[in-house]
């Protein structure tokens, strides 16, 4: 039986153009450590959710080495765009470029053996003190993408299986009110939500555990010791 894992914020740079240890020694050689942990924990029959910030590449052709790194790992991989994934342009071009065993989640949903996966990148909520006018517009666009993902799940798969949502941006921060994403997740029948984006000291702002009927998991690589987390 397949197991479900999640790991966000891989921040790969197989070209060596973006050494991650400039952000702290805990990032040094993180790709090698991630590969070792992934290969040890994940089997070929398992599924790994990858909620964004996967590669530092700027263009799709420059991301080839990083996508090959992901493709070489065991399991089926579902990829989501993060705010640093500037190489991710047209989703059709991305899907055509992905290695075997990889799929892209954008405006759609996936049915697995035991779960249905929905999601969207998300963005800074307009209510956030740091939000700009442009952030508000992007947040609304991402709400629509999440709505389309949930509609696709309803149309093709029904609601018999538990639903897992993957986002890049956190849908809720401890020191702020829940964003409008939460209402969509609740109405969409989501019981488990994984997300990334928060690093270092910002981990303390993460909403985790069961809140308002949803189990929230922060799976940013540096928050989970650079290893895929098995989900319940």
C-alpha positions as CSV (number, residue, x, y, z in Angstrom):
1,X,0.0,0.0,0.0
2,X,1.3,3.4,-0.9
3,X,2.4,5.8,1.8
4,X,2.2,9.6,1.5
5,X,5.2,11.9,2.2
6,X,5.8,15.6,1.9
7,X,8.8,17.9,1.7
8,X,8.8,21.6,0.6
9,X,11.5,24.1,-0.1
10,X,14.1,21.8,-1.7
11,X,15.9,24.9,-3.0
12,X,18.0,22.8,-5.4
13,X,20.8,24.2,-7.4
14,X,22.7,21.4,-9.0
15,X,24.5,23.9,-11.2
16,X,26.1,25.3,-8.1
17,X,24.9,28.8,-8.8
18,X,23.1,29.2,-5.5
19,X,25.0,27.6,-2.5
20,X,22.4,27.4,0.3
21,X,24.9,27.5,3.1
22,X,25.0,31.3,2.7
23,X,21.7,31.1,4.6
24,X,23.3,29.1,7.5
25,X,25.5,26.1,8.0
26,X,22.5,23.8,8.5
27,X,22.0,24.2,4.7
28,X,25.5,23.1,3.8
29,X,25.3,20.0,1.5
30,X,21.6,19.8,2.1
31,X,20.8,18.2,-1.3
32,X,23.1,15.2,-0.5
33,X,21.4,14.9,2.9
34,X,18.0,15.2,1.4
35,X,18.8,12.5,-1.2
36,X,20.1,10.1,1.4
37,X,17.1,10.5,3.7
38,X,14.6,10.3,0.8
39,X,16.2,7.2,-0.7
40,X,16.2,5.5,2.7
41,X,12.6,6.4,3.7
42,X,10.5,6.4,0.4
43,X,9.7,3.3,-1.6
44,X,8.9,3.2,-5.3
45,X,5.2,2.6,-4.6
46,X,4.9,5.8,-2.3
47,X,3.9,9.3,-3.2
48,X,5.9,12.5,-2.3
49,X,4.2,15.9,-2.2
50,X,6.6,18.7,-3.1
51,X,4.9,22.1,-2.2
52,X,7.1,24.6,-3.9
53,X,10.5,26.4,-4.0
54,X,12.0,23.4,-5.7
55,X,14.8,24.9,-7.9
56,X,16.7,28.2,-8.0
57,X,16.8,28.0,-11.8
58,X,15.4,31.0,-13.6
59,X,14.3,29.3,-16.8
60,X,12.9,25.8,-17.5
61,X,15.9,24.6,-19.5
62,X,18.2,25.7,-16.6
63,X,16.1,23.6,-14.2
64,X,16.9,20.3,-15.9
65,X,19.5,19.1,-13.5
66,X,17.2,19.9,-10.5
67,X,14.2,18.2,-12.1
68,X,16.4,15.1,-12.9
69,X,17.5,15.1,-9.2
70,X,13.8,14.9,-8.2
71,X,13.1,12.3,-10.9
72,X,15.9,10.1,-9.6
73,X,14.4,9.8,-6.2
74,X,12.0,6.9,-5.3
75,X,8.2,7.3,-5.5
76,X,5.7,9.2,-7.5
77,X,6.2,13.0,-7.1
78,X,3.6,15.7,-7.2
79,X,5.1,19.2,-7.7
80,X,3.7,22.6,-6.8
81,X,5.0,26.0,-7.8
82,X,6.6,28.2,-5.1
83,X,7.4,31.9,-5.1
84,X,11.0,31.2,-6.1
85,X,10.2,28.8,-8.9
86,X,10.6,31.4,-11.6
87,X,11.5,28.6,-14.1
88,X,7.9,27.4,-13.8
89,X,6.1,29.3,-16.6
90,X,3.5,27.5,-18.7
91,X,2.2,24.5,-16.8
92,X,1.9,22.5,-20.0
93,X,5.6,23.1,-20.8
94,X,6.5,22.2,-17.2
95,X,4.5,18.9,-17.5
96,X,6.2,18.1,-20.8
97,X,9.6,18.6,-19.2
98,X,9.1,16.6,-16.0
99,X,10.9,13.3,-15.6
100,X,8.9,10.1,-15.6
101,X,7.0,9.6,-12.3
102,X,6.5,13.4,-11.8
103,X,3.3,15.4,-12.2
104,X,2.5,19.1,-11.7
105,X,-0.4,20.4,-9.6
106,X,-2.0,23.5,-11.0
107,X,-5.7,24.1,-11.3
108,X,-6.3,20.4,-11.1
109,X,-6.4,17.5,-8.6
110,X,-4.9,14.0,-8.3
111,X,-6.5,10.8,-7.1
112,X,-4.1,8.4,-5.3
113,X,-4.8,5.0,-3.9
114,X,-6.1,6.3,-0.5
115,X,-6.2,10.1,-0.9
116,X,-7.2,12.9,-3.2
117,X,-4.7,15.8,-3.5
118,X,-5.7,19.4,-4.2
119,X,-3.8,22.6,-3.8
120,X,-2.4,25.9,-5.0
121,X,0.7,28.0,-4.3
122,X,-1.1,30.6,-2.2
123,X,0.3,34.0,-1.5
124,X,0.7,36.7,1.2
125,X,-2.8,37.6,2.4
126,X,-4.0,41.1,1.9
127,X,-4.6,41.4,5.7
128,X,-1.0,40.7,6.4
129,X,0.8,43.8,7.8
130,X,3.5,43.5,5.1
131,X,1.1,43.0,2.2
132,X,1.1,45.3,-0.8
133,X,-1.6,46.0,-3.3
134,X,0.1,43.6,-5.7
135,X,0.1,40.9,-3.0
136,X,-3.6,41.2,-2.6
137,X,-4.2,40.6,-6.3
138,X,-1.9,37.6,-6.3
139,X,-3.6,36.2,-3.3
140,X,-7.0,36.4,-5.0
141,X,-5.6,34.7,-8.0
142,X,-4.3,31.8,-5.9
143,X,-7.6,31.5,-4.1
144,X,-9.2,31.0,-7.6
145,X,-6.6,28.3,-8.4
146,X,-7.4,26.5,-5.2
147,X,-11.1,26.7,-6.0
148,X,-10.5,25.2,-9.4
149,X,-8.4,22.4,-7.9
150,X,-11.2,21.5,-5.5
151,X,-13.8,21.7,-8.3
152,X,-11.7,19.4,-10.4
153,X,-11.6,16.9,-7.5
154,X,-15.3,17.1,-7.0
155,X,-16.0,16.6,-10.7
156,X,-13.7,13.7,-11.3
157,X,-13.2,11.9,-7.9
158,X,-16.1,12.8,-5.6
159,X,-15.6,13.0,-1.9
160,X,-15.3,9.4,-0.7
161,X,-11.5,9.6,-0.1
162,X,-9.8,11.8,2.5
163,X,-8.5,15.0,0.9
164,X,-5.0,16.4,1.3
165,X,-4.1,20.0,0.3
166,X,-0.6,21.2,-0.5
167,X,0.2,24.9,-0.5
168,X,3.4,26.7,-0.6
169,X,2.5,29.8,1.4
170,X,1.1,29.1,4.9
171,X,-2.7,29.5,5.0
172,X,-2.6,30.6,8.6
173,X,0.0,32.2,10.9
174,X,-0.1,32.0,14.7
175,X,-0.1,35.8,15.2
176,X,-2.7,36.5,12.5
177,X,-6.3,35.6,11.7
178,X,-6.8,32.6,9.3
179,X,-6.8,33.6,5.7
180,X,-9.6,33.0,3.2
181,X,-7.8,29.9,2.2
182,X,-9.0,28.2,5.4
183,X,-12.7,28.5,4.4
184,X,-12.0,27.0,1.0
185,X,-10.1,24.1,2.6
186,X,-13.0,23.5,5.0
187,X,-15.7,23.7,2.3
188,X,-13.6,21.6,0.1
189,X,-13.5,18.7,2.5
190,X,-9.7,18.9,3.2
191,X,-8.6,17.2,6.4
192,X,-4.8,17.5,6.1
193,X,-2.8,20.5,4.8
194,X,0.9,20.6,4.2
195,X,2.8,23.8,3.4
196,X,6.3,25.3,3.4
197,X,7.8,28.8,2.8
198,X,8.7,29.5,6.4
199,X,12.4,29.3,7.3
200,X,14.6,29.8,10.3
201,X,13.1,32.0,13.0
202,X,9.8,32.1,11.0
203,X,9.1,28.5,12.0
204,X,7.7,29.9,15.2
205,X,4.8,31.5,13.3
206,X,3.6,28.2,11.8
207,X,0.2,26.9,12.7
208,X,0.6,23.1,13.2
209,X,-1.6,20.3,14.5
210,X,-5.4,20.2,14.3
211,X,-7.1,23.5,14.0
212,X,-10.8,24.0,12.9
213,X,-11.0,20.4,11.7
214,X,-7.8,20.5,9.6
215,X,-4.4,18.9,10.5
216,X,-1.7,21.4,9.5
217,X,1.9,20.4,8.8
218,X,4.9,22.6,8.1
219,X,7.1,20.6,5.8
220,X,9.8,23.2,4.8
221,X,13.0,21.3,4.5
222,X,14.9,23.1,7.2
223,X,11.9,22.5,9.6
224,X,11.9,18.7,9.1
225,X,15.7,18.0,9.1
226,X,15.8,17.8,5.3
227,X,13.9,14.6,5.1
228,X,10.5,13.7,3.6
229,X,7.8,13.5,6.3
230,X,5.4,10.6,6.3
231,X,1.8,11.8,6.6
232,X,-1.0,10.0,8.5
